[in-house]
Amino acid sequence: MNAYLLIILVSLLGVYALHFAARRLNARALNPDLPEEFRDVLDADRYARSQEYARANMKFTDVNETVNTALALAFILLGASTSWTWPCAPRAWAPFPPGCSISRPWE
């Protein structure tokens, strides 16, 4: 395994794990009970709904980030960043005709 590949994979998985752990800690800190200091400023029902929304948003973010990380890993490990994806690139990204090589665009 290439050392650069290992650095990229460890970094990608490390960032994923760090974000996941931070969201778990934030979810654990959420409390649906309105603090005493804010009783005259906020409605307790509205505060509880905002806490529920935050939990739901965290779950959605977990799914989204898991799928994105899995796709990035698959893209890197399966070699999808190599020549077989070049013909599939949209015309705005590919200045050369589909099917041509990146290293020798004149062929």
Backbone as a chain_set.jsonl record, in Angstrom:
{"seq": "MNAYLLIILVSLLGVYALHFAARRLNARALNPDLPEEFRDVLDADRYARSQEYARANMKFTDVNETVNTALALAFILLGASTSWTWPCAPRAWAPFPPGCSISRPWE", "coords": {"N": [[0.846, -1.176, 0.0], [0.54, 2.173, -0.808], [2.218, 4.868, 0.774], [1.177, 7.455, 0.697], [-1.457, 6.934, 0.032], [-2.266, 5.598, 2.324], [-2.047, 7.67, 4.214], [-4.044, 9.398, 3.255], [-6.333, 7.772, 3.522], [-6.374, 7.285, 6.309], [-6.674, 9.905, 7.201], [-9.165, 10.599, 6.07], [-10.901, 8.737, 7.312], [-10.366, 9.422, 9.952], [-11.325, 12.06, 10.183], [-14.02, 11.552, 9.704], [-14.62, 9.911, 11.954], [-14.073, 11.713, 14.033], [-15.997, 13.768, 13.575], [-18.314, 12.234, 13.88], [-18.105, 11.424, 16.579], [-18.212, 13.928, 17.825], [-20.814, 14.744, 17.166], [-22.263, 12.789, 18.578], [-21.595, 13.45, 21.228], [-22.677, 16.024, 21.346], [-25.382, 15.402, 20.959], [-25.879, 13.971, 23.269], [-25.697, 15.994, 25.108], [-27.95, 17.486, 24.706], [-30.976, 18.649, 26.105], [-34.341, 18.329, 26.713], [-35.674, 19.862, 28.567], [-36.41, 23.132, 29.491], [-34.027, 25.501, 30.471], [-33.9, 27.163, 33.645], [-33.136, 29.848, 33.589], [-34.044, 30.817, 31.175], [-36.794, 30.777, 31.1], [-38.535, 32.968, 31.059], [-38.032, 34.007, 28.588], [-38.177, 32.132, 26.465], [-40.554, 29.789, 25.095], [-41.485, 26.751, 26.585], [-42.436, 24.524, 25.12], [-41.728, 25.173, 22.499], [-38.957, 25.228, 22.757], [-38.449, 22.527, 23.377], [-39.262, 21.363, 20.964], [-37.288, 22.423, 19.3], [-35.064, 21.093, 20.259], [-35.73, 18.46, 19.571], [-35.695, 18.741, 16.804], [-32.981, 19.279, 16.444], [-31.88, 16.808, 17.192], [-32.973, 15.136, 15.182], [-31.829, 16.31, 12.943], [-29.147, 15.731, 13.42], [-29.192, 12.951, 13.147], [-29.83, 12.708, 10.434], [-27.565, 13.952, 9.371], [-25.632, 12.11, 10.194], [-26.272, 9.88, 8.563], [-25.943, 11.023, 6.022], [-23.202, 11.811, 6.056], [-21.996, 9.334, 6.457], [-22.663, 7.933, 4.102], [-21.424, 9.607, 2.2], [-18.72, 9.369, 2.993], [-18.324, 6.623, 2.614], [-18.712, 6.454, -0.168], [-16.579, 8.061, -1.029], [-14.401, 6.538, -0.107], [-14.812, 4.194, -1.621], [-14.491, 5.25, -4.18], [-11.796, 6.005, -4.094], [-10.438, 3.583, -3.373], [-11.267, 1.732, -5.31], [-10.178, 2.687, -7.542], [-11.454, 4.577, -9.095], [-10.795, 7.068, -9.812], [-9.182, 7.034, -11.939], [-8.398, 6.414, -15.416], [-10.775, 5.25, -16.516], [-13.002, 6.687, -15.738], [-12.778, 9.08, -17.001], [-13.936, 9.374, -19.679], [-16.557, 9.618, -18.869], [-16.872, 12.085, -17.795], [-18.512, 15.245, -17.507], [-19.064, 17.531, -20.235], [-18.308, 20.161, -19.651], [-16.309, 19.84, -17.797], [-14.448, 18.346, -19.115], [-12.135, 19.168, -21.351], [-11.339, 17.869, -23.603], [-12.248, 15.51, -26.22], [-14.545, 12.844, -25.395], [-13.182, 9.755, -24.275], [-10.532, 10.161, -24.816], [-7.122, 10.212, -23.712], [-5.876, 11.528, -20.635], [-3.207, 12.096, -20.284], [-2.218, 12.148, -22.897], [-3.743, 14.026, -24.824], [-3.965, 14.431, -27.562], [-4.261, 12.046, -28.881]], "CA": [[0.0, 0.0, 0.0], [1.265, 3.42, -0.94], [2.202, 5.669, 2.005], [0.257, 8.576, 0.496], [-2.81, 6.384, 0.114], [-2.526, 5.34, 3.735], [-2.271, 8.969, 4.864], [-5.351, 9.889, 2.817], [-7.382, 6.94, 4.124], [-6.416, 7.556, 7.755], [-7.236, 11.251, 7.364], [-10.596, 10.55, 5.749], [-11.603, 8.025, 8.382], [-10.207, 10.182, 11.19], [-12.275, 13.189, 10.159], [-15.354, 10.964, 9.879], [-14.77, 9.487, 13.347], [-14.12, 12.909, 14.875], [-17.312, 14.391, 13.417], [-19.317, 11.346, 14.463], [-17.999, 11.522, 18.039], [-18.683, 15.259, 18.241], [-22.282, 14.748, 17.105], [-22.767, 11.973, 19.689], [-21.463, 14.235, 22.452], [-23.676, 17.101, 21.282], [-26.711, 14.812, 21.16], [-25.999, 13.619, 24.679], [-25.824, 17.227, 25.887], [-29.269, 18.104, 24.504], [-31.935, 18.403, 27.17], [-35.605, 18.951, 26.311], [-36.191, 20.751, 29.613], [-35.968, 24.511, 29.357], [-33.299, 25.986, 31.658], [-34.624, 28.136, 34.479], [-32.76, 31.213, 33.218], [-34.701, 31.218, 29.936], [-38.242, 30.552, 31.179], [-39.272, 34.172, 30.706], [-37.68, 34.396, 27.223], [-38.606, 31.104, 25.515], [-41.653, 28.885, 25.415], [-40.934, 25.414, 26.852], [-42.797, 23.633, 24.02], [-40.904, 25.54, 21.338], [-37.596, 24.798, 23.069], [-38.423, 21.064, 23.246], [-39.292, 21.066, 19.521], [-35.975, 22.732, 18.718], [-34.171, 20.003, 20.648], [-36.093, 17.326, 18.722], [-35.19, 19.048, 15.467], [-31.524, 19.114, 16.467], [-31.607, 15.365, 17.174], [-33.294, 14.619, 13.855], [-30.82, 16.834, 12.03], [-27.93, 14.968, 13.665], [-29.356, 11.621, 12.544], [-29.707, 12.887, 8.99], [-26.16, 14.238, 9.095], [-24.918, 10.835, 10.318], [-26.507, 9.09, 7.356], [-25.34, 11.74, 4.902], [-21.744, 11.743, 6.124], [-21.608, 7.935, 6.279], [-22.748, 7.623, 2.673], [-20.377, 10.36, 1.51], [-17.421, 8.771, 3.299], [-18.265, 5.32, 1.939], [-18.505, 6.698, -1.596], [-15.21, 8.547, -1.224], [-13.517, 5.388, 0.051], [-14.976, 3.333, -2.795], [-13.902, 5.963, -5.31], [-10.343, 5.95, -3.959], [-9.922, 2.215, -3.338], [-11.563, 1.01, -6.544], [-9.46, 3.315, -8.639], [-12.409, 5.274, -9.957], [-10.245, 8.357, -10.22], [-8.269, 6.789, -13.054], [-8.808, 6.718, -16.783], [-12.09, 4.778, -16.977], [-14.04, 7.682, -15.474], [-12.565, 10.272, -17.816], [-14.966, 9.533, -20.714], [-17.856, 9.905, -18.251], [-16.874, 13.45, -17.269], [-19.337, 16.181, -18.286], [-18.335, 18.303, -21.239], [-17.753, 21.373, -19.043], [-15.111, 19.471, -17.065], [-13.519, 17.667, -20.009], [-11.875, 19.998, -22.522], [-11.006, 17.005, -24.718], [-13.345, 14.608, -26.568], [-14.631, 11.644, -24.544], [-12.404, 8.617, -24.696], [-9.114, 10.47, -24.995], [-6.3, 10.077, -22.523], [-5.519, 12.788, -19.988], [-1.78, 12.354, -20.469], [-1.968, 12.409, -24.311], [-5.052, 14.415, -25.362], [-3.975, 14.497, -29.025], [-4.519, 10.717, -29.456]], "C": [[0.894, 1.243, 0.0], [1.141, 4.237, 0.349], [1.238, 6.848, 1.881], [-1.2, 8.114, 0.585], [-3.184, 6.137, 1.56], [-2.807, 6.637, 4.491], [-3.654, 9.506, 4.514], [-6.47, 9.093, 3.483], [-7.509, 7.192, 5.624], [-7.02, 8.927, 8.019], [-8.742, 11.256, 7.129], [-11.392, 9.874, 6.857], [-11.487, 8.743, 9.718], [-11.168, 11.352, 11.28], [-13.695, 12.672, 10.362], [-15.586, 10.589, 11.343], [-14.869, 10.68, 14.291], [-15.472, 13.61, 14.787], [-18.406, 13.553, 14.062], [-19.3, 11.439, 15.99], [-18.506, 12.871, 18.542], [-20.21, 15.333, 18.204], [-22.885, 13.91, 18.227], [-22.703, 12.759, 20.992], [-22.467, 15.383, 22.479], [-25.077, 16.566, 21.514], [-26.925, 14.449, 22.622], [-26.226, 14.858, 25.541], [-27.185, 17.899, 25.724], [-30.216, 17.687, 25.615], [-33.242, 19.084, 26.796], [-36.211, 19.894, 27.352], [-35.564, 22.135, 29.472], [-35.219, 24.938, 30.62], [-34.078, 27.101, 32.361], [-34.348, 29.575, 34.043], [-33.525, 31.724, 31.994], [-36.223, 31.071, 29.967], [-39.054, 31.786, 30.792], [-39.012, 34.609, 29.264], [-38.254, 33.429, 26.193], [-39.803, 30.318, 26.028], [-41.076, 27.478, 25.56], [-41.236, 24.444, 25.707], [-41.93, 23.909, 22.791], [-39.446, 25.099, 21.542], [-37.462, 23.278, 22.909], [-38.451, 20.658, 21.772], [-37.951, 21.364, 18.866], [-34.957, 21.657, 19.074], [-34.449, 18.744, 19.822], [-35.586, 17.518, 17.304], [-33.677, 18.848, 15.405], [-31.145, 17.636, 16.444], [-31.872, 14.76, 15.8], [-32.267, 15.071, 12.831], [-29.5, 16.082, 12.201], [-28.017, 13.575, 13.055], [-29.22, 11.701, 11.023], [-28.261, 13.141, 8.592], [-25.317, 12.98, 9.217], [-25.057, 10.002, 9.055], [-25.801, 9.729, 6.168], [-23.822, 11.598, 4.905], [-21.24, 10.305, 5.965], [-21.614, 7.548, 4.806], [-21.647, 8.345, 1.905], [-18.992, 9.773, 1.76], [-17.266, 7.423, 2.614], [-18.036, 5.487, 0.437], [-17.091, 7.192, -1.888], [-14.207, 7.406, -1.096], [-13.602, 4.456, -1.152], [-14.312, 3.963, -4.011], [-12.378, 5.856, -5.275], [-9.827, 4.521, -4.099], [-10.189, 1.422, -4.613], [-10.897, 1.638, -7.759], [-10.355, 4.074, -9.587], [-11.884, 6.636, -10.401], [-9.272, 8.208, -11.389], [-8.987, 6.932, -14.384], [-10.216, 6.262, -17.158], [-13.212, 5.754, -16.665], [-13.904, 8.906, -16.357], [-13.594, 10.416, -18.926], [-16.338, 9.889, -20.15], [-17.959, 11.337, -17.749], [-17.764, 14.342, -18.132], [-18.472, 17.047, -19.197], [-17.69, 19.561, -20.641], [-16.453, 21.065, -18.304], [-14.038, 18.92, -17.993], [-13.282, 18.515, -21.249], [-11.549, 19.175, -23.765], [-12.173, 16.08, -25.029], [-13.368, 13.392, -25.658], [-13.817, 10.505, -25.137], [-10.935, 8.907, -24.867], [-8.405, 10.396, -23.654], [-5.973, 11.453, -21.947], [-4.057, 13.12, -20.286], [-1.443, 12.67, -21.923], [-3.281, 12.796, -24.991], [-5.1, 14.423, -26.899], [-4.243, 13.149, -29.662], [-5.981, 10.373, -29.381]], "O": [[1.879, 1.32, 0.734], [0.066, 4.286, 0.947], [0.559, 7.201, 2.845], [-2.055, 8.807, 1.136], [-4.304, 6.437, 1.974], [-3.715, 6.685, 5.321], [-4.36, 10.015, 5.384], [-7.448, 9.673, 3.956], [-8.617, 7.298, 6.148], [-7.795, 9.093, 8.961], [-9.497, 11.849, 7.899], [-12.43, 10.379, 7.285], [-12.407, 8.684, 10.534], [-11.756, 11.604, 12.332], [-14.481, 13.27, 11.096], [-16.63, 10.913, 11.909], [-15.655, 10.664, 15.239], [-16.033, 14.003, 15.809], [-19.311, 14.082, 14.707], [-20.354, 11.523, 16.621], [-19.163, 12.938, 19.581], [-20.829, 15.911, 19.097], [-23.921, 14.284, 18.777], [-23.651, 12.737, 21.777], [-23.044, 15.679, 23.525], [-25.879, 17.206, 22.194], [-28.025, 14.604, 23.151], [-26.874, 14.781, 26.585], [-27.54, 18.78, 26.507], [-30.255, 16.524, 26.015], [-33.261, 20.295, 26.579], [-37.147, 20.636, 27.055], [-34.347, 22.277, 29.352], [-35.728, 24.756, 31.726], [-34.809, 27.867, 31.734], [-35.234, 30.425, 34.12], [-33.641, 32.934, 31.799], [-36.871, 31.233, 28.933], [-40.151, 31.655, 30.251], [-39.703, 35.495, 28.762], [-38.764, 33.86, 25.159], [-40.028, 30.203, 27.232], [-40.261, 27.059, 24.738], [-40.386, 23.626, 25.356], [-41.459, 22.983, 22.13], [-38.79, 24.653, 20.601], [-36.467, 22.8, 22.365], [-37.755, 19.727, 21.368], [-37.523, 20.634, 17.972], [-34.079, 21.347, 18.27], [-33.52, 18.044, 19.42], [-35.105, 16.575, 16.675], [-33.156, 18.311, 14.427], [-30.198, 17.249, 15.759], [-31.077, 13.957, 15.311], [-31.878, 14.302, 11.953], [-28.808, 15.825, 11.216], [-27.035, 13.072, 12.508], [-28.57, 10.858, 10.405], [-27.785, 12.606, 7.591], [-24.384, 12.785, 8.438], [-24.07, 9.48, 8.537], [-25.135, 9.04, 5.395], [-23.222, 11.299, 3.872], [-20.169, 10.086, 5.398], [-20.679, 6.911, 4.321], [-21.004, 7.746, 1.043], [-18.178, 9.689, 0.84], [-16.197, 7.112, 2.089], [-17.255, 4.746, -0.16], [-16.479, 6.789, -2.877], [-13.268, 7.313, -1.887], [-12.579, 3.983, -1.647], [-13.645, 3.275, -4.784], [-11.744, 5.641, -6.308], [-8.888, 4.271, -4.855], [-9.413, 0.531, -4.958], [-11.051, 1.153, -8.879], [-10.04, 4.199, -10.77], [-12.472, 7.278, -11.272], [-8.614, 9.174, -11.775], [-10.071, 7.512, -14.452], [-10.809, 6.852, -18.061], [-14.281, 5.664, -17.268], [-14.841, 9.699, -16.449], [-14.104, 11.521, -19.11], [-17.19, 10.406, -20.874], [-19.032, 11.762, -17.319], [-17.77, 14.209, -19.355], [-17.287, 17.255, -18.937], [-16.624, 19.976, -21.095], [-15.585, 21.931, -18.194], [-12.848, 19.015, -17.692], [-14.149, 18.577, -22.121], [-11.486, 19.722, -24.866], [-13.026, 15.881, -24.164], [-12.316, 12.95, -25.195], [-13.775, 10.321, -26.353], [-10.149, 7.977, -25.05], [-9.027, 10.507, -22.598], [-5.815, 12.423, -22.688], [-3.709, 14.279, -20.511], [-0.477, 13.39, -22.178], [-3.878, 11.964, -25.675], [-6.19, 14.422, -27.472], [-4.439, 13.086, -30.876], [-6.385, 9.295, -29.816]]}, "num_chains": 1, "name": "protein.A"}
